[in-house]
Amino acid sequence: MALRSQERRNAPRIVAKLAMQVAGANDGTVLTTESINLSASGIQFLSRAFLSPLTKVQLTLLLPPFGSRLRRERMVQCEAIVVRCEETDGARSRPRYDLACYFSDVESEDRILIEQYVGWRSLRRLPALAPAASPAPARKAARAANSSRQVAARKAAKPAAKKRPAARAKAAAAKKKRRSSS
């Protein structure tokens, strides 16, 4: 009987492609990369530079706008510790490393923001639950809402159509023709 490995993560993890920078590497360079996944306790990303485990690094993440909590992008800066650095399979001429970091020092406001982002993204991946009682009223309400959106879209499109240069030129020509015939 094979032994199961126990899950060591404390927080849920989501797939997230976030722009980020890593500073504090051995030679003092700043790496610009993109994350693979994210949780409230850590992050995984690819790098062209090897960072040995237990190295302290400074991370800067760019969180995108989400939900009603964050209306514009926000930079989150924190300290992290490299917990894993493995060479990935691929072209050997340009080695790439798969790194995982544990957030060791994050402002409480930023940690809450990361937790909310992970939760928001997790909820968006869940399938919509159908009401158990009667789906017919829900369908009617959805159709009515969709219909009202379509009507609003048509009304919004009409003024834009009047402002088109071709339409204005046509209207001006018709007006000129009426003046000359009277």
C-alpha positions in Angstrom: 0.0 0.0 0.0 1.4 3.4 -1.1 1.5 6.2 1.5 -0.4 9.3 0.6 1.4 12.6 0.8 -0.4 15.0 3.0 -1.4 18.4 1.5 0.7 21.0 3.3 -1.0 24.1 1.9 -3.0 26.1 4.4 -4.8 28.4 1.9 -6.6 27.7 -1.4 -4.6 28.3 -4.5 -5.8 29.7 -7.8 -4.3 29.9 -11.3 -3.3 33.6 -11.7 -1.1 35.3 -14.3 -0.1 38.4 -12.5 2.7 40.7 -13.5 5.4 40.7 -10.8 9.0 41.6 -9.9 11.4 39.7 -7.7 14.3 41.6 -6.0 17.0 40.5 -3.6 18.5 37.7 -5.7 22.1 36.7 -5.1 23.5 39.3 -7.6 21.1 42.1 -6.7 19.2 42.0 -10.0 15.5 42.5 -10.3 13.6 39.8 -12.2 10.4 40.7 -14.1 8.1 37.7 -14.6 4.6 36.5 -14.4 3.0 34.3 -11.7 1.6 30.9 -12.3 -0.6 30.6 -9.3 -1.4 32.4 -6.1 -2.7 31.8 -2.6 -2.9 34.0 0.5 0.2 32.4 1.8 2.4 32.1 -1.3 3.0 32.3 -5.0 4.5 30.2 -7.8 6.3 31.7 -10.9 8.9 30.9 -13.6 12.3 32.6 -13.6 15.4 32.5 -15.8 17.6 32.8 -12.7 18.2 30.2 -10.1 17.3 31.2 -6.5 18.4 28.8 -3.8 15.7 27.8 -1.3 15.5 29.8 1.9 16.6 33.0 0.0 14.7 36.1 1.1 13.3 38.1 -1.7 11.2 41.2 -2.2 8.1 40.7 -4.4 6.0 43.3 -6.1 2.7 42.0 -7.4 0.2 43.8 -9.6 -3.3 42.8 -8.6 -5.9 43.6 -11.3 -9.3 45.3 -10.5 -11.8 42.8 -9.2 -15.3 42.8 -7.8 -16.5 45.8 -5.9 -13.4 45.8 -3.6 -10.8 47.0 -6.1 -11.7 49.3 -8.9 -8.2 49.8 -10.3 -4.9 47.9 -10.3 -2.9 47.8 -7.1 0.7 47.1 -6.4 1.3 44.8 -3.4 4.8 44.7 -2.0 5.9 42.0 0.4 8.8 39.9 1.6 8.9 36.2 0.7 11.1 33.2 1.2 12.0 30.8 -1.7 10.8 27.4 -0.7 11.3 25.6 -4.0 13.4 26.1 -7.1 13.4 23.4 -9.8 14.7 23.4 -13.3 11.8 23.0 -15.8 11.7 20.7 -18.8 12.3 22.7 -21.9 15.1 24.2 -24.0 18.4 23.5 -22.3 20.1 26.5 -23.9 18.0 28.9 -21.8 17.2 27.2 -18.5 14.0 28.2 -16.7 13.2 27.6 -13.1 9.9 26.9 -11.4 10.0 28.8 -8.1 7.6 28.8 -5.2 7.7 31.4 -2.5 6.1 31.7 0.9 4.9 35.2 2.0 6.8 36.0 5.2 6.0 39.6 5.7 2.9 41.2 4.1 1.0 44.2 5.4 -2.3 43.1 6.9 -4.3 45.2 4.4 -2.4 43.7 1.5 -2.9 40.1 2.9 -6.6 40.7 3.2 -6.7 42.1 -0.4 -4.8 38.9 -1.7 -7.2 36.7 0.3 -10.2 38.5 -1.2 -8.8 38.3 -4.7 -8.2 34.5 -4.3 -11.7 34.0 -2.9 -13.3 36.1 -5.7 -11.5 34.2 -8.4 -12.4 30.9 -6.7 -16.1 31.8 -6.6 -16.1 32.8 -10.2 -14.9 29.2 -11.1 -17.8 27.5 -9.3 -20.8 26.4 -11.5 -23.9 28.4 -11.1 -26.4 26.7 -8.8 -29.9 26.3 -10.2 -32.8 27.1 -7.9 -34.3 23.9 -6.5 -38.0 25.0 -6.4 -39.0 26.2 -9.9 -36.7 27.3 -12.7 -39.5 28.8 -14.8 -39.8 32.1 -12.9 -36.0 32.5 -12.9 -35.9 32.0 -16.7 -38.7 34.5 -17.2 -36.9 37.1 -15.0 -33.6 36.4 -17.0 -35.4 36.9 -20.3 -37.0 40.1 -19.1 -33.7 41.4 -17.9 -32.0 40.4 -21.2 -34.8 42.1 -23.2 -34.5 45.3 -21.2 -30.7 45.3 -21.8 -31.2 44.8 -25.5 -33.7 47.7 -25.7 -31.3 50.0 -23.7 -28.5 49.0 -26.1 -30.6 49.9 -29.1 -31.6 53.2 -27.6 -28.0 54.0 -26.8 -26.9 53.1 -30.4 -29.4 55.4 -32.1 -27.9 58.7 -31.1 -24.5 57.4 -32.2 -25.9 56.5 -35.6 -27.2 60.1 -36.1 -23.7 61.5 -35.5 -22.0 59.4 -38.2 -20.4 61.6 -40.9 -22.2 59.8 -43.8 -25.6 60.2 -42.1 -24.9 63.9 -41.5 -23.8 64.5 -45.1 -27.0 62.8 -46.3 -29.2 64.9 -44.0 -27.4 68.1 -45.1 -27.9 67.2 -48.8 -31.6 66.6 -48.3 -32.0 69.9 -46.4 -30.2 71.7 -49.2 -32.4 70.1 -51.8 -35.5 71.1 -49.9 -34.3 74.8 -49.7 -33.5 74.9 -53.4 -36.9 73.4 -54.5 -38.9 76.0 -52.4 
